[in-house]
Amino acid sequence: MPGMSSGLSPNNSTIVSAFQSALLHQALVVVVILVLLAIAWNVLRSVQYRNAAAAVAVERAGAADAGDGDSAAGRTPIVSMYPLATKLEVWAETEPSGRRVLRIGFGLLWVFDGVLQAQASMPLGMTTQAIAPTAKASPAWAQHVVNLGATVWSDHPIVAAAAVVWIQLGIGLWLLVAPRGFWSRGAGLVSMGWGLVVWVFGEVFGGVLVPGVTWMFGAPGAVLFYCFAGALIALDDRRWANSQLGRVILRTMGVFFLAMAVLQSWPGRGFWQGRVPNAGGAGMLTAMVTQMAGTPQPRLLASWVRAFASTDAAHGWAVNLFVVIALALIGLGWLSRRDRIVLTTVVVAAVLCLADWVLVEDFGFFGGTGTDPNSMIPMLLVFVAGYVAMIRTVVTTEAEVLDPQLELPADLTPEPGGVRKLEEAELHRPPWRERVRTHPAYAFRVLSAMGAVILMLLGAAPMALASLNHRADPIVSQAVDGPPTAVDLVAPSFQLENQYGRPVSLASLHGKVLTMTFLDPVCTKECIIAQEFHQAAALMAADTGKVDFVAVVANPVYRSLSVVQAFDRTEGLVGMSNWLFLTGLATELAKVWKSYSVAVHVEPAGAMVSHSEIAFVIDASGYERFRLNTQPGPATAATEASFASVLAESLQQVLRSK
């Protein structure tokens, strides 16, 4: 598909080496950032210890003046160090259990996904093996939308692949280190935002537009649950102060499971048959599972998946009936108002999700281009967090752990539905600067969150710049043809005529930098060099008056002006002011071919002409400066654009050396 393929093997050594080198260099930047944050943390700790020591000294002095027995023994009562404002603040910092499940669970998932994105095959395999298959089966409008992102990735595979690694690691670490407050809610919002980007461009709208979509294959897309979790984490603390939010989460999941049961039971979608009658083919589920079994993975896991495929092939109707009933019962169970039924439903749903994750989704991340563990684990985390939020509220505080004798006033003791307590705590909470200065744990979390944000920006900034850069990365072309070869030779002279019949010689072009190649004017599909020259001319638009793009006919049979002009019209080159397509007598052309070491071979009966694939960059004085291999290899939009970038860079280098 346009924009979704470089045409290269995902394990191309040039691309893999460049990707690993980029990650290594960026990792060194990360180490420097960590060192700077560690220094900042130590400075803050020193300030905090000094302030704490001064406060304790003042309190002991006051207690000694009053004849306090505890102070005489050299110990300051812990309770006296926790005035009402501090008690309230500590309680407000205690994270609800349901929110903690989401934050830590999805933080770990984002970190795991970031590690998966560092696989060597990601720069070239992401678009071809992860995005293109789903996009190909989607409607045309979806392909167009997804192609916008895929083009950026194909044109800048190293930058894009490395960027996603750091973005996802940064989001994951941000979620893990920031349990409450502004930083934590910000992490939830960023998780939701980036999740939507991945859902649209990486999962092609979660595959929901593809025929045969089903819950068992991962619909509506794993990352949509990341988005849902991010939105929940970003909620105001008051939403988590009672069990109502947990019930809303479970009821939402209940409606979702009922919808998936209806979708799974819909006739004519291929899930009721293990094998297609009278066709000998496999049903949808059997075919999918069989394909997953062929993914590179441990033998034991592959044997489990193959066994399930055999079971479904033999008993497809029964397997699908079981899944439909299970999904429907789970949905109804979560809509129930009885806590015991809800608990049983959570357990059953967890077992079903894990079974599907192993036997159908095959863990989701094997094969070298797996980007996440698929949808079952994120889904499981959401409904488990919903259940925990329903049954658990804040019942203890960090202050109580530090000091068992500490008790909050009766009207401020945490209890289910304690929204008023949170509001009271917010009123007594000191400004964030004060908290950074006096609270070691809070300062550590803030610094850690800042480090995670910087880590994320380390990936986001280059990707944003790449999306604005329409010049493809030269590394793609170099992976096919190698880098340009620098030379310093006098370019052989020639005397030919252009596409309009006017005489042109190399001497007449002195004063301009030239790039010259050899083209067969009746080759318009396999020979892509004309379009590569066209794109390079667009990149060199600012220097149009200083550069000429020249092609010499490489066909002794079809060389007339009418044939050359027809080629220009077909390739859209007529309006290109600095384009010259030179031709002449067969003997004149043969002389030029020989002087530039270009081999031209005519097949019997003139059916086809083969010729050397090479381009030359000649400076304004008539000296060859670069030779570029133009062997088209995989003729894709990415390789065309990349070669155009290489050619434009070579021309600019010669222009700068004048």
HUSULGI-V880647 format. One record per helix or strand of 3 or more residues. SS is the DSSP state (H for helix, E for strand). FROM is the first residue (numbers start at 1). LEN is the number of residues. If there is no record, write none. Layout:
SS,FROM,LEN ; SS,FROM,LEN
This chain:
H,13,53 ; H,69,4 ; H,79,3 ; H,84,10 ; H,97,21 ; H,122,15 ; H,140,16 ; H,157,21 ; H,181,22 ; H,205,3 ; H,215,3 ; H,222,12 ; H,237,4 ; H,244,22 ; H,284,10 ; H,299,16 ; H,316,20 ; H,339,21 ; H,375,17 ; H,398,5 ; H,410,3 ; H,419,10 ; H,432,7 ; H,440,29 ; H,474,8 ; E,485,6 ; E,495,3 ; E,503,3 ; H,507,3 ; E,513,7 ; H,529,11 ; H,541,6 ; E,547,7 ; H,561,11 ; E,579,5 ; H,586,10 ; E,600,3 ; H,604,3 ; E,609,3 ; E,614,5 ; E,623,7 ; H,637,20
